[in-house]
Amino acid sequence: MHVSEIAGFLNATFIGEDRQIEGVSTLDNAKPSDITFLANPKYTDKALHTEAGAIIVKGRLPNEHVSQIITDNPYLAFARVVRLFVPEKTLDAGISDAAFVHPDAIINESAAIYPFVYVGKHAKVGDRCVIYPHCYVGEGVVIGQGTVLYPNVVVYDGCEIGKGCIIHSGVVIGSDGFGFAWDGQRHFKVPQVGKVIIEDEVEIGSNCTIDRAALTETRIGTDVKMDNLVQVGHNVVIGEHTIIVSQTGIAGSARIGRNVILAGQCGVGGHIKVGDNSIAGARTGIAKDVKPGVVISGYPAMDHKKWLRVQNVYKDLPEMLKRLNDLEKRIDKIDKH
């Protein structure tokens, strides 16, 4: 495509030579036939010296050797351009002879079921779904149109997955919640008879686990994006458009609001409420309710700016202790006199 065509696709401003573009790449690796982007100002110097034929930027660069597409959100624009040059692969619909599909399951004729997939009784697989090898789809599971299950995904009985979801390898949906009652001698398992409901356009990274509810439902809202290695306990509810980063753990019955960001290795206690539009920095330990719209960090969780001040003091504690001990000795001498 020519740069002018790409700019037209993005409804953006184009300046410079209207050269032909054949691919996408990074600022460092781009060739004259590639298009790249600049979203973080700290890479401006690289952008000024890139060999790319075109670059997507927020503001015009003093670089006359590269064509420029000006847009308010270069990162989003580049993501859309990537789809132009690297389209999603098309798959042949049908059920492999090496897959097991229960006679009472309902599989849309446009779905693709790969070898060694198991689909249980009364399961429903929607149109244009793709289920890769070694996936397990339990009894009564519902999978909406266009959803993709990558290899080795397990969906336990009765769970529901919406439209346009991406479930990466190793994900387990609907395993038992962690519920036990002590009878005086041993732990008695509390039956987990609820289910998991995953709404539309959710993406779940590799090796995440989402527990079924004890009695009702664990629910993941529309457009939630989960990184790899996230644990979601039973009866948790996660609101729409929330981002959850790797190694975060959410204990049972927690309520996570809409548009929340939980950065890497956050821990959310059971029955905690995290308000809409709030942000928790990496390794935040959330042991009490969080108000909407706040930014928190640390353990125990506190206002992010306060936490930064705490960290600034923390590194000086050894020297402060030494000074305090010296002051105590001097005061003791004064008291003796």
VOPA-331526 format. One record per residue (C-alpha): residue number from 1; residue in one letter; x, y, z. Coordinates in Angstrom, 2 decimals, m for minus. Layout:
// residues N
num / residu / x / y / z
NUM / A / X / Y / Z
...
This chain:
// residues 337
num / residu / x / y / z
1 / M / 0.00 / 0.00 / 0.00
2 / H / 1.05 / 3.59 / m0.51
3 / V / 1.43 / 5.85 / 2.51
4 / S / m1.49 / 7.96 / 1.32
5 / E / m3.72 / 4.87 / 1.28
6 / I / m2.72 / 3.98 / 4.84
7 / A / m3.38 / 7.55 / 5.96
8 / G / m6.79 / 7.40 / 4.31
9 / F / m7.55 / 4.12 / 6.08
10 / L / m6.66 / 5.79 / 9.40
11 / N / m8.42 / 9.05 / 8.54
12 / A / m5.16 / 10.79 / 9.43
13 / T / m2.93 / 13.52 / 8.01
14 / F / m0.14 / 12.49 / 5.63
15 / I / 3.02 / 14.50 / 4.87
16 / G / 6.08 / 13.63 / 2.83
17 / E / 6.73 / 11.35 / m0.14
18 / D / 3.92 / 8.98 / m1.11
19 / R / 6.08 / 5.85 / m1.25
20 / Q / 5.00 / 2.23 / m1.29
21 / I / 4.94 / 0.28 / 1.98
22 / E / 5.23 / m3.50 / 2.12
23 / G / 5.43 / m4.31 / 5.83
24 / V / 5.55 / m3.20 / 9.46
25 / S / 8.49 / m3.09 / 11.86
26 / T / 10.11 / m1.38 / 14.86
27 / L / 12.03 / 1.89 / 14.80
28 / D / 15.32 / m0.02 / 15.04
29 / N / 14.65 / m2.73 / 12.47
30 / A / 12.50 / m0.99 / 9.88
31 / K / 13.59 / m0.93 / 6.24
32 / P / 12.67 / 1.71 / 3.65
33 / S / 9.72 / m0.47 / 2.62
34 / D / 8.33 / m0.62 / 6.20
35 / I / 6.09 / 1.56 / 8.29
36 / T / 6.75 / 2.05 / 12.02
37 / F / 5.44 / 4.25 / 14.84
38 / L / 6.47 / 6.54 / 17.70
39 / A / 4.25 / 6.49 / 20.79
40 / N / 6.75 / 7.09 / 23.60
41 / P / 8.63 / 10.42 / 23.44
42 / K / 11.77 / 8.86 / 24.94
43 / Y / 12.33 / 7.10 / 21.60
44 / T / 12.21 / 10.32 / 19.58
45 / D / 15.94 / 10.14 / 18.79
46 / K / 15.46 / 6.68 / 17.29
47 / A / 12.56 / 8.02 / 15.25
48 / L / 14.77 / 10.77 / 13.85
49 / H / 17.28 / 8.19 / 12.61
50 / T / 14.99 / 5.32 / 11.61
51 / E / 15.39 / 3.85 / 8.12
52 / A / 11.64 / 3.26 / 7.81
53 / G / 9.83 / 4.53 / 4.77
54 / A / 6.98 / 5.91 / 6.89
55 / I / 6.23 / 6.54 / 10.54
56 / I / 3.03 / 7.11 / 12.49
57 / V / 3.48 / 9.96 / 14.99
58 / K / 1.45 / 12.30 / 17.16
59 / G / 3.32 / 15.45 / 16.12
60 / R / 5.42 / 16.25 / 13.07
61 / L / 9.09 / 15.24 / 13.29
62 / P / 12.00 / 17.27 / 11.84
63 / N / 12.90 / 14.32 / 9.66
64 / E / 12.42 / 14.98 / 5.95
65 / H / 13.67 / 11.51 / 4.92
66 / V / 10.66 / 9.63 / 6.24
67 / S / 7.00 / 10.04 / 5.31
68 / Q / 4.80 / 10.79 / 8.30
69 / I / 1.23 / 10.01 / 9.27
70 / I / m0.03 / 12.34 / 11.99
71 / T / m2.68 / 11.01 / 14.40
72 / D / m3.71 / 11.51 / 18.03
73 / N / m3.03 / 7.89 / 19.02
74 / P / m0.05 / 6.43 / 17.11
75 / Y / m0.06 / 3.13 / 19.03
76 / L / m3.71 / 2.42 / 18.24
77 / A / m3.23 / 3.50 / 14.63
78 / F / m0.22 / 1.20 / 14.22
79 / A / m2.19 / m1.71 / 15.68
80 / R / m4.80 / m1.18 / 12.98
81 / V / m2.14 / m0.96 / 10.28
82 / V / m0.57 / m4.24 / 11.40
83 / R / m3.86 / m5.96 / 10.63
84 / L / m3.66 / m4.65 / 7.08
85 / F / m0.26 / m6.23 / 6.47
86 / V / m0.60 / m9.31 / 8.68
87 / P / m4.21 / m10.42 / 8.31
88 / E / m5.67 / m13.15 / 10.48
89 / K / m5.22 / m16.55 / 8.92
90 / T / m8.25 / m18.28 / 7.51
91 / L / m9.08 / m21.79 / 8.67
92 / D / m10.99 / m24.59 / 7.04
93 / A / m14.27 / m25.24 / 8.81
94 / G / m15.21 / m28.70 / 9.91
95 / I / m14.69 / m31.35 / 12.56
96 / S / m11.55 / m33.46 / 12.41
97 / D / m12.05 / m37.21 / 12.29
98 / A / m9.56 / m37.39 / 15.17
99 / A / m11.74 / m35.24 / 17.43
100 / F / m14.44 / m36.57 / 19.73
101 / V / m17.71 / m34.68 / 19.58
102 / H / m20.66 / m36.03 / 21.54
103 / P / m23.68 / m36.76 / 19.33
104 / D / m25.79 / m34.38 / 21.43
105 / A / m23.35 / m31.48 / 21.05
106 / I / m24.24 / m28.68 / 18.64
107 / I / m21.37 / m27.49 / 16.43
108 / N / m21.93 / m24.71 / 13.92
109 / E / m20.92 / m25.81 / 10.43
110 / S / m18.52 / m22.86 / 10.11
111 / A / m16.56 / m23.82 / 13.25
112 / A / m13.16 / m25.52 / 13.05
113 / I / m12.56 / m28.42 / 15.45
114 / Y / m9.00 / m29.74 / 15.34
115 / P / m7.73 / m33.29 / 16.08
116 / F / m7.80 / m34.56 / 19.68
117 / V / m10.44 / m32.09 / 20.81
118 / Y / m13.12 / m33.37 / 23.20
119 / V / m16.58 / m31.77 / 23.08
120 / G / m19.04 / m33.04 / 25.67
121 / K / m22.77 / m33.69 / 25.74
122 / H / m25.07 / m30.72 / 25.05
123 / A / m22.14 / m28.38 / 24.43
124 / K / m22.74 / m25.59 / 21.91
125 / V / m19.99 / m24.18 / 19.69
126 / G / m20.91 / m21.08 / 17.70
127 / D / m20.15 / m20.04 / 14.14
128 / R / m16.54 / m19.38 / 13.13
129 / C / m15.20 / m20.71 / 16.44
130 / V / m11.76 / m22.34 / 16.37
131 / I / m10.84 / m25.05 / 18.86
132 / Y / m7.23 / m26.19 / 18.58
133 / P / m5.85 / m29.65 / 19.46
134 / H / m6.06 / m31.10 / 22.96
135 / C / m8.80 / m28.78 / 24.17
136 / Y / m11.48 / m30.10 / 26.52
137 / V / m14.99 / m28.64 / 26.25
138 / G / m17.18 / m30.08 / 28.98
139 / E / m20.83 / m30.98 / 29.13
140 / G / m23.23 / m28.10 / 28.56
141 / V / m20.49 / m25.57 / 27.76
142 / V / m21.54 / m22.68 / 25.49
143 / I / m18.96 / m20.95 / 23.26
144 / G / m20.02 / m17.86 / 21.31
145 / Q / m19.28 / m17.01 / 17.70
146 / G / m15.74 / m16.22 / 16.61
147 / T / m14.12 / m17.36 / 19.87
148 / V / m10.75 / m19.10 / 19.68
149 / L / m9.46 / m21.73 / 22.10
150 / Y / m5.76 / m22.35 / 21.65
151 / P / m4.20 / m25.78 / 22.43
152 / N / m4.70 / m27.37 / 25.85
153 / V / m7.52 / m25.15 / 27.07
154 / V / m9.89 / m26.82 / 29.54
155 / V / m13.46 / m25.59 / 29.98
156 / Y / m15.29 / m27.48 / 32.70
157 / D / m18.97 / m28.44 / 32.55
158 / G / m21.61 / m25.73 / 32.36
159 / C / m19.36 / m22.73 / 31.75
160 / E / m20.18 / m20.06 / 29.18
161 / I / m17.83 / m18.10 / 26.92
162 / G / m19.11 / m15.16 / 24.87
163 / K / m18.43 / m13.89 / 21.37
164 / G / m15.04 / m12.94 / 19.98
165 / C / m13.00 / m14.20 / 22.94
166 / I / m9.38 / m15.36 / 22.75
167 / I / m8.41 / m18.05 / 25.23
168 / H / m4.69 / m18.86 / 25.16
169 / S / m2.97 / m22.18 / 25.82
170 / G / m3.14 / m23.78 / 29.22
171 / V / m6.13 / m21.81 / 30.53
172 / V / m8.46 / m23.64 / 32.92
173 / I / m12.01 / m22.29 / 33.18
174 / G / m14.42 / m23.62 / 35.76
175 / S / m12.21 / m25.67 / 38.07
176 / D / m13.47 / m25.92 / 41.66
177 / G / m13.25 / m22.89 / 43.88
178 / F / m11.06 / m23.25 / 46.95
179 / G / m13.71 / m23.90 / 49.58
180 / F / m13.29 / m26.12 / 52.67
181 / A / m14.96 / m26.32 / 56.07
182 / W / m13.14 / m27.66 / 59.14
183 / D / m15.18 / m30.36 / 60.90
184 / G / m12.84 / m30.66 / 63.85
185 / Q / m10.69 / m33.39 / 62.37
186 / R / m10.27 / m32.68 / 58.69
187 / H / m11.13 / m30.26 / 55.91
188 / F / m14.56 / m31.01 / 54.43
189 / K / m14.83 / m29.96 / 50.79
190 / V / m17.60 / m27.44 / 50.09
191 / P / m19.20 / m28.48 / 46.79
192 / Q / m18.65 / m25.91 / 44.04
193 / V / m21.83 / m26.13 / 41.98
194 / G / m21.84 / m22.72 / 40.28
195 / K / m20.27 / m21.82 / 36.95
196 / V / m18.08 / m19.32 / 35.11
197 / I / m19.51 / m16.79 / 32.66
198 / I / m17.08 / m14.99 / 30.35
199 / E / m18.67 / m12.17 / 28.40
200 / D / m17.79 / m10.94 / 24.89
201 / E / m14.37 / m9.85 / 23.54
202 / V / m12.44 / m11.12 / 26.55
203 / E / m8.81 / m12.19 / 26.12
204 / I / m7.26 / m14.56 / 28.65
205 / G / m3.50 / m15.15 / 28.64
206 / S / m1.73 / m18.49 / 28.92
207 / N / m2.03 / m20.55 / 32.10
208 / C / m4.69 / m18.45 / 33.78
209 / T / m7.16 / m20.18 / 36.08
210 / I / m10.72 / m19.05 / 36.69
211 / D / m12.61 / m20.94 / 39.40
212 / R / m16.29 / m21.75 / 39.22
213 / A / m18.58 / m20.22 / 41.82
214 / A / m19.65 / m22.13 / 44.89
215 / L / m23.34 / m21.59 / 44.16
216 / T / m23.93 / m18.84 / 41.59
217 / E / m21.39 / m17.56 / 39.06
218 / T / m17.90 / m16.20 / 38.58
219 / R / m18.21 / m13.49 / 35.93
220 / I / m15.63 / m11.85 / 33.66
221 / G / m17.05 / m8.71 / 32.00
222 / T / m16.95 / m7.64 / 28.37
223 / D / m13.56 / m6.56 / 26.97
224 / V / m11.59 / m7.65 / 30.04
225 / K / m7.95 / m8.39 / 29.15
226 / M / m5.98 / m10.78 / 31.34
227 / D / m2.25 / m11.35 / 31.05
228 / N / m0.62 / m14.76 / 31.60
229 / L / m0.64 / m16.51 / 34.99
230 / V / m3.61 / m14.80 / 36.60
231 / Q / m5.68 / m16.56 / 39.29
232 / V / m9.36 / m15.65 / 39.71
233 / G / m11.11 / m17.20 / 42.69
234 / H / m14.69 / m18.39 / 43.01
235 / N / m17.58 / m15.93 / 42.89
236 / V / m15.32 / m13.08 / 41.70
237 / V / m16.91 / m10.47 / 39.44
238 / I / m14.68 / m8.40 / 37.13
239 / G / m16.19 / m5.36 / 35.43
240 / E / m15.96 / m4.37 / 31.77
241 / H / m12.72 / m3.13 / 30.14
242 / T / m10.54 / m4.05 / 33.12
243 / I / m6.85 / m4.93 / 32.64
244 / I / m5.22 / m7.56 / 34.85
245 / V / m1.47 / m8.07 / 34.49
246 / S / 0.57 / m11.23 / 35.02
247 / Q / 0.79 / m13.07 / 38.35
248 / T / m2.11 / m11.22 / 39.92
249 / G / m4.27 / m13.21 / 42.31
250 / I / m7.89 / m12.35 / 43.14
251 / A / m9.41 / m14.15 / 46.12
252 / G / m12.96 / m15.43 / 46.28
253 / S / m15.99 / m13.13 / 46.13
254 / A / m13.94 / m10.01 / 45.34
255 / R / m15.62 / m7.40 / 43.16
256 / I / m13.41 / m5.61 / 40.63
257 / G / m15.01 / m2.57 / 38.99
258 / R / m15.05 / m1.30 / 35.42
259 / N / m11.93 / 0.13 / 33.73
260 / V / m9.69 / m1.01 / 36.58
261 / I / m5.96 / m1.73 / 36.10
262 / L / m4.29 / m4.29 / 38.35
263 / A / m0.58 / m4.28 / 37.55
264 / G / 1.74 / m7.28 / 37.88
265 / Q / 1.70 / m9.41 / 41.05
266 / C / m1.18 / m7.59 / 42.70
267 / G / m3.04 / m9.45 / 45.42
268 / V / m6.73 / m8.80 / 46.11
269 / G / m8.22 / m10.21 / 49.31
270 / G / m11.49 / m12.06 / 49.52
271 / H / m14.76 / m10.07 / 49.52
272 / I / m12.86 / m6.86 / 48.66
273 / K / m14.44 / m4.21 / 46.41
274 / V / m12.18 / m2.32 / 43.98
275 / G / m13.92 / 0.76 / 42.59
276 / D / m14.33 / 1.72 / 38.94
277 / N / m11.44 / 3.45 / 37.14
278 / S / m8.93 / 2.72 / 39.91
279 / I / m5.31 / 1.68 / 39.31
280 / A / m3.15 / m0.56 / 41.48
281 / G / 0.61 / m0.47 / 40.89
282 / A / 2.73 / m3.61 / 40.64
283 / R / 2.80 / m5.83 / 43.77
284 / T / 0.04 / m3.92 / 45.53
285 / G / m1.56 / m5.84 / 48.37
286 / I / m5.25 / m4.89 / 48.57
287 / A / m6.70 / m5.88 / 51.93
288 / K / m9.61 / m3.42 / 52.15
289 / D / m12.05 / m1.76 / 49.77
290 / V / m10.67 / 0.68 / 47.21
291 / K / m12.56 / 3.85 / 46.28
292 / P / m13.31 / 4.57 / 42.61
293 / G / m10.77 / 6.52 / 40.58
294 / V / m7.79 / 6.28 / 42.93
295 / V / m4.20 / 5.20 / 42.24
296 / I / m2.67 / 2.96 / 44.90
297 / S / 0.56 / 1.05 / 45.48
298 / G / 2.41 / m0.92 / 48.12
299 / Y / 1.47 / m3.29 / 50.91
300 / P / m0.66 / m2.46 / 52.68
301 / A / m2.12 / m0.50 / 49.78
302 / M / m1.87 / 3.29 / 50.08
303 / D / m2.09 / 6.36 / 47.87
304 / H / 0.52 / 6.00 / 45.14
305 / K / 2.17 / 9.38 / 45.83
306 / K / 2.43 / 8.55 / 49.53
307 / W / 3.95 / 5.18 / 48.65
308 / L / 6.59 / 6.92 / 46.52
309 / R / 7.53 / 9.09 / 49.50
310 / V / 7.71 / 5.98 / 51.70
311 / Q / 10.03 / 4.29 / 49.22
312 / N / 12.22 / 7.38 / 49.11
313 / V / 12.63 / 7.19 / 52.90
314 / Y / 13.01 / 3.40 / 52.98
315 / K / 16.42 / 3.38 / 51.34
316 / D / 17.72 / 5.82 / 53.97
317 / L / 16.56 / 3.79 / 57.00
318 / P / 19.97 / 2.26 / 57.86
319 / E / 21.63 / 5.68 / 58.00
320 / M / 18.65 / 7.14 / 59.88
321 / L / 18.89 / 4.36 / 62.47
322 / K / 22.58 / 5.05 / 62.97
323 / R / 21.88 / 8.76 / 63.46
324 / L / 19.06 / 7.97 / 65.89
325 / N / 21.33 / 5.71 / 67.95
326 / D / 23.97 / 8.44 / 68.04
327 / L / 21.37 / 10.97 / 69.21
328 / E / 20.19 / 8.63 / 71.97
329 / K / 23.76 / 8.25 / 73.25
330 / R / 24.24 / 12.02 / 73.26
331 / I / 20.98 / 12.55 / 75.14
332 / D / 21.95 / 9.92 / 77.70
333 / K / 25.20 / 11.80 / 78.36
334 / I / 23.28 / 15.07 / 78.77
335 / D / 20.83 / 13.44 / 81.20
336 / K / 23.72 / 12.11 / 83.34
337 / H / 25.06 / 15.63 / 83.75
